[in-house]
Amino acid sequence: MKKEISIVMPCLNEAETLAVCIEKARDFLEKNQIQGEIIIADNGSQDGSQAIAIKCGAIVVETQKKGYGEALKAGFEKASGQFIIMADADNSYDFSALSAFVEKLRSGSDLVIGNRFKGGIQKNAMPFLHRYIGNPVLSFLGRLFFNSSIGDFHCGLRGFSAEAYQKLNLTTSGMEFASEMIVKAHLMNLKIIEVPTILYKDGRSRKPHLKTWSDGWRHLRFLLLYSPNWLFLIPGLLLMSIGLILSIALILSPIQLGKITLDVHTLLYASGFVISGFQFVVFYGLTKVFAVTQNLLPKSQRFNTVFKVINLERGLILGLFMTLFGVGLSMYGLSIWSEKSFGHLESSQTLRIVIPAVTLSILGLQTILFSFFFSILGLKDEKN
C-alpha cells in the first residue's frame, strides 16, 4: 500500500533520544491509522545510533557528506510518502503531536512550518541569544527580503509534499538549509502556512550541533545572497542617486552650507559614489543572471523581459556613447589648458570638467565590459 507520510529525522550521535523519538512517531502513525514510514538520515554517528534505529524498526539512510542539509536531503530522497515531515531526533519536538501538520498538508498546503514563538518555548529549550536576538532578527530579515509572513524561519519541525520538495531543488548542505526551503518556496509561490509548535528542552547531555555565530552567519549570508535586491540593487541605486544629485549641483557651482563650502573635492567623492553605486547595480545584474541560469533562483517573467531590453548590442552602444562623451569632455578640458599654454590652472573650474569626464569614461568602459559578461552568462538561457 502506498505510504502517505514519511517522517524523516536527521541524526548525528543521538543515541540518548533517538529511540523515544522513533517510538513517538510510530505511535502517532498507528493511533491515527496513517500508512507511513520513519527514516533516520544518519550523518556519521559513532555512538550506535544506527543500531538503535534499526532495532526500533526505522529505515536508516547513511550519507558520507557532512552537514544538516546533506543528511536531510539523503532522507528525503529515500522517502516514498506523499508527504514528508522532518524534525530533529533530540526530543525537542513532540512526534506524537503532528496532527496539525498532517491536516494542513492534506488540505493542500505545500509547506507547513512550525512556529515555536506562537506554540511556546519551554525553559532552557532555546539559548537566550537564539531566542531574543538570533531567531527574531534573522526571521525579520527573511520577512523583509522576501515579503514573507513566516514568523519562525528556523523551526526544525516542518512538513511538505513530495511534489513540492522536487520543485524546490534544495542545494545547501548546512544549517542554512532551513532558510533555503522557505525562501525558495516563497520565490516559487508555493502555499506556505505556519502552525504553533512547542519547543521542549532536548534530552541530550552533549553540546548541540548548532553553532551560534558560524551557523547564524551562514543563515544571514544565504538570505543576502538570495536577495540581490537588498544586497546590491537598493544600496547601488541609493549611492548612485546621492552621487548624481550632488555631482550635478557641484558641477554648476560650489554649495554653501553655513560656514561649510562644498566644492570640487566633494565632487570627487560624489563621483566615487556614482561609480561605486554602478558597481553594486552591475553585481546585482550578474548575480541575478548567474543564480537563474544555475537554477539557484527560479526564472521570472521580469527576468525574460530584462534579457529582451538589455542585450550586448544596446550595452555596447550605451557604453561607447558614455566613453566618447567622457573623452569629449577631456578634450574640452585639454583645450582650456592649452589656452593657458599648459601652465597653471584654476582647479575649482577645470576639475568641474575633468572629474565628470573621467567618471563618464570609467562608467562607459564598465558598461561595455558588463555587457559582454552579461551576454556570456545569458548564453545558456538564450539557447533555451
Secondary structure, 3 states (H helix, E strand, C coil): CCCCEEEEEEECCCCCCHHHHHHHHHHHHHHCCCCEEEEEEECCCCCCHHHHHHHCCCEEEECCCCCHHHHHHHHHHHCCCCEEEECCCCCCCCCCCCHHHHHHHHCCCCEEEEEHHHHCECCCCCCHHHHHHHHHHHHHHHHHHHCCCCCCCCCCCEEEEHHHHHHHCCCCCCCCHHHHHHHHHHHCCCCEEEEECCECCCCCCCCCCCCHHHHHHHHHHHHHHCCHHHHHHHHHHHHHHHHHHHHHHHHHCCEEECCEEECHHHHHHHHHHHHHHHHHHHHHHHHHHHHHHCCCCCCCHHHHHHHHHCCHHHHHHHHHHHHHHHHHHHHHHHHHHHHCCCCCCCHHHHHHHHHHHHHHHHHHHHHHHHHHHHHHHCHHHHHC
